[in-house]
Amino acid sequence: MGGVTMAVGSEGADICIVGAGVMGTSIAYQLAIRKAGRIVVCDQGSVGEGMSGRSSALIRMHYTFREEVQLAVLSLRMFRDWVEITGGQPVFHPAPFVRLVHPDETEKLRQNVAMQRECGAHVELIDRPTLAGMAPGWAVEEVILAAYEPDSGYGSGGQVAADLLARARELGVTYRAGARVLGLRRSGDQVTGVDTSRGPIAADLVICATGVWSKPLLRAAGWDPPIETEFHHVALVRRPGREPGDGLACIDSVTRTYFRPDVPGTTLVGSFYGPRGADPDNFPQRASEADLARLVEAASQRVPGLAEGGIAGSVTGVYDMTPDTRPLIGPVPGLPGCMAVMGFSGMGFKISPAVGVAVAEMVCQGVASTVDLRPFRPERFAEGRPIQPEGEYRDDLNTAR
Ligand SMILES: Cc1cc2nc3c(=O)[nH]c(=O)nc-3n(C[C@H](O)[C@H](O)[C@H](O)COP(=O)(O)OP(=O)(O)OC[C@H]3O[C@@H](n4cnc5c(N)ncnc54)[C@H](O)[C@@H]3O)c2cc1C
């Protein structure tokens, strides 16, 4: 154990996981408990320092695609059982969740809630008077129905990655921080390991959980993942007085914002959209005052009290967007020995525990049995078969989180 002390250049593994964000660490942990062999996790930086550590970390189950709901339902359970699973501190902060859609999509909301309940989600439809009673400070005049998840909340991407890696290392996984993967090693088409800034690692299977950094790495190996980067900023707004609705989290199609409670007296506010083409190694570390003011103005159409709070801070980050805003999970086309787990399009945190379970099943048993991962196969776009759920909302292609 203790990969950081291993002699550089002498490393061999059955499985090398590139990336120590919530995805790479979750997969490492799940493979370790299945005794899948010698596992090395390497990261160019340190655990959770990628986009996981910048995540708004909303945990909710409202999706329009069944397999995503299934991943979210299982993950919520795991977040709530975190102490038991990882031995770490609790990571789950309760914040009942409300999904608001355009009034003309109320029927879709109803259908999606029915589907989510079939998947085991604890979700209810509530009408406007009920919502107004829960959140008297919100402007809800146009709402016909809302989806309400009493058991949802938020977490911390940095903590989740750190806890899962710590547990994986206790189970024998080797971790190499500061090891940037420069390229995939090949024998013909077969991937046989990686070359890192700290020496080569031979491996029978390389799992790329490399988030927004995936494209150059894979493209150099011959596969161009359909991923575009998208810049996002989040505002932390001071709340002068506490109102009953302040404990709720919400995604709101009408204002195209999302918000949730943060540290006491503060609300975190984010938006659906952002400019494409951000450089993950060189993006603004702070949002501009004008951008933050616009964001808070939009959210205050729903929660007027937000307009009275000052900005306490901001967070910026980059999403790895795919054309259908769903992840790429599975063997990389044309590169046997390499698996992609990337493209989470701004929604990966909340499903990361279950993605680890399902990917580990795929590796160990050849097929993911807990949740069917086949719809997420990386080649679906080349096949002309993107994910298009029936109940998709019209702004779904950019409502990540
Ligand atoms: C501002 C913001 C808000 C968000 N809000 C939410 C939310 O509310 N709910 C939600 O579910 N999701 C949210 N997300 C999305 C979620 O955070 C991500 O989908 C998730 O963290 C992705 O995890 P990951 O492990 O794939 O990527 P990362 O955490 O970015 O991990 C990838 C790792 O790979 C490493 N790496 C990359 N290339 C190499 C290489 N060549 N060699 C070695 N190491 C490499 C990086 O250093 C990094 O540590 C948000 C994201 C952002 C940016």
The ligand as an SDF file (V2000), in Angstrom:
LIG
                    3D

 53 58  0  0  0  0  0  0  0  0999 V2000
  -19.6170   24.9020  -10.5790 C   0  0  0  0  0  0  0  0  0  0  0  0
  -20.1130   23.4830  -10.6330 C   0  0  0  0  0  0  0  0  0  0  0  0
  -21.3040   23.1420  -10.0220 C   0  0  0  0  0  0  0  0  0  0  0  0
  -21.7620   21.8240  -10.0740 C   0  0  0  0  0  0  0  0  0  0  0  0
  -22.8930   21.4920   -9.3920 N   0  0  0  0  0  0  0  0  0  0  0  0
  -23.3070   20.2010   -9.3710 C   0  0  0  0  0  0  0  0  0  0  0  0
  -24.4400   19.8270   -8.5940 C   0  0  0  0  0  0  0  0  0  0  0  0
  -25.0790   20.6600   -7.9420 O   0  0  0  0  0  0  0  0  0  0  0  0
  -24.7960   18.5140   -8.5720 N   0  0  0  0  0  0  0  0  0  0  0  0
  -24.1280   17.5750   -9.2950 C   0  0  0  0  0  0  0  0  0  0  0  0
  -24.5190   16.4030   -9.2580 O   0  0  0  0  0  0  0  0  0  0  0  0
  -23.0510   17.8890  -10.0340 N   0  0  0  0  0  0  0  0  0  0  0  0
  -22.6340   19.1900  -10.0850 C   0  0  0  0  0  0  0  0  0  0  0  0
  -21.5450   19.5430  -10.8180 N   0  0  0  0  0  0  0  0  0  0  0  0
  -20.8870   18.5180  -11.6370 C   0  0  0  0  0  0  0  0  0  0  0  0
  -20.0010   17.6140  -10.8270 C   0  0  0  0  0  0  0  0  0  0  0  0
  -19.2500   18.3640   -9.9040 O   0  0  0  0  0  0  0  0  0  0  0  0
  -19.1020   16.8400  -11.7860 C   0  0  0  0  0  0  0  0  0  0  0  0
  -19.9040   16.1620  -12.7460 O   0  0  0  0  0  0  0  0  0  0  0  0
  -18.2410   15.8270  -11.0500 C   0  0  0  0  0  0  0  0  0  0  0  0
  -17.5340   16.4320   -9.9940 O   0  0  0  0  0  0  0  0  0  0  0  0
  -17.2760   15.2070  -12.0420 C   0  0  0  0  0  0  0  0  0  0  0  0
  -16.4220   14.3480  -11.3590 O   0  0  0  0  0  0  0  0  0  0  0  0
  -15.1970   13.7010  -12.1050 P   0  0  0  0  0  0  0  0  0  0  0  0
  -14.5420   12.8000  -11.1340 O   0  0  0  0  0  0  0  0  0  0  0  0
  -15.6630   13.1610  -13.4150 O   0  0  0  0  0  0  0  0  0  0  0  0
  -14.2740   14.9500  -12.5090 O   0  0  0  0  0  0  0  0  0  0  0  0
  -13.1730   15.7600  -11.6560 P   0  0  0  0  0  0  0  0  0  0  0  0
  -13.5870   15.9800  -10.2560 O   0  0  0  0  0  0  0  0  0  0  0  0
  -12.8270   16.9640  -12.4590 O   0  0  0  0  0  0  0  0  0  0  0  0
  -11.9760   14.7430  -11.6200 O   0  0  0  0  0  0  0  0  0  0  0  0
  -11.1650   14.4790  -12.7500 C   0  0  0  0  0  0  0  0  0  0  0  0
   -9.7570   14.2910  -12.2260 C   0  0  0  0  0  0  0  0  0  0  0  0
   -8.9580   13.8090  -13.2760 O   0  0  0  0  0  0  0  0  0  0  0  0
   -7.6780   14.3760  -13.1430 C   0  0  0  0  0  0  0  0  0  0  0  0
   -7.0420   14.3110  -14.4490 N   0  0  0  0  0  0  0  0  0  0  0  0
   -7.5470   14.7790  -15.6010 C   0  0  0  0  0  0  0  0  0  0  0  0
   -6.6780   14.5290  -16.6150 N   0  0  0  0  0  0  0  0  0  0  0  0
   -5.6140   13.9080  -16.0710 C   0  0  0  0  0  0  0  0  0  0  0  0
   -4.3910   13.3970  -16.6050 C   0  0  0  0  0  0  0  0  0  0  0  0
   -4.0930   13.5070  -17.8950 N   0  0  0  0  0  0  0  0  0  0  0  0
   -3.5380   12.8080  -15.7520 N   0  0  0  0  0  0  0  0  0  0  0  0
   -3.8270   12.6850  -14.4400 C   0  0  0  0  0  0  0  0  0  0  0  0
   -4.9450   13.1630  -13.8930 N   0  0  0  0  0  0  0  0  0  0  0  0
   -5.8500   13.7590  -14.7000 C   0  0  0  0  0  0  0  0  0  0  0  0
   -7.9570   15.7950  -12.6690 C   0  0  0  0  0  0  0  0  0  0  0  0
   -6.8470   16.3460  -12.0070 O   0  0  0  0  0  0  0  0  0  0  0  0
   -9.1460   15.5880  -11.7470 C   0  0  0  0  0  0  0  0  0  0  0  0
   -8.7900   15.4630  -10.3820 O   0  0  0  0  0  0  0  0  0  0  0  0
  -21.0380   20.8490  -10.7850 C   0  0  0  0  0  0  0  0  0  0  0  0
  -19.8430   21.1830  -11.4080 C   0  0  0  0  0  0  0  0  0  0  0  0
  -19.3660   22.4850  -11.3370 C   0  0  0  0  0  0  0  0  0  0  0  0
  -18.0910   22.8330  -12.0270 C   0  0  0  0  0  0  0  0  0  0  0  0
  1  2  1  0
  2  3  1  0
  2 52  2  0
  3  4  2  0
  4  5  1  0
  4 50  1  0
  5  6  2  0
  6  7  1  0
  6 13  1  0
  7  8  2  0
  7  9  1  0
  9 10  1  0
 10 11  2  0
 10 12  1  0
 12 13  2  0
 13 14  1  0
 14 15  1  0
 14 50  1  0
 15 16  1  0
 16 17  1  0
 16 18  1  0
 18 19  1  0
 18 20  1  0
 20 21  1  0
 20 22  1  0
 22 23  1  0
 23 24  1  0
 24 25  2  0
 24 26  1  0
 24 27  1  0
 27 28  1  0
 28 29  2  0
 28 30  1  0
 28 31  1  0
 31 32  1  0
 32 33  1  0
 33 34  1  0
 33 48  1  0
 34 35  1  0
 35 36  1  0
 35 46  1  0
 36 37  1  0
 36 45  1  0
 37 38  2  0
 38 39  1  0
 39 40  1  0
 39 45  2  0
 40 41  1  0
 40 42  2  0
 42 43  1  0
 43 44  2  0
 44 45  1  0
 46 47  1  0
 46 48  1  0
 48 49  1  0
 50 51  2  0
 51 52  1  0
 52 53  1  0
M  END
$$$$
